[in-house]
């Protein structure tokens, strides 16, 4: 078995790299679906195949809630500092 793996190592590496490339293209070209749906579960497997995990992936949720962000306006003058 090891001999057959070593004899075909170029084809095996090519196949693995092809899977990673195709999965990366799918992940980069689609929006992240809701993880609780069946499409979300398939998408999670495609993300792993594309080596996209950890902080490199999108969660499908916005990064912040626009209603919770409060902007404080500061009034004053602008001075040139030398």
Order of alpha helices (4+ residues) and beta strands (2+ residues): alpha-alpha-alpha
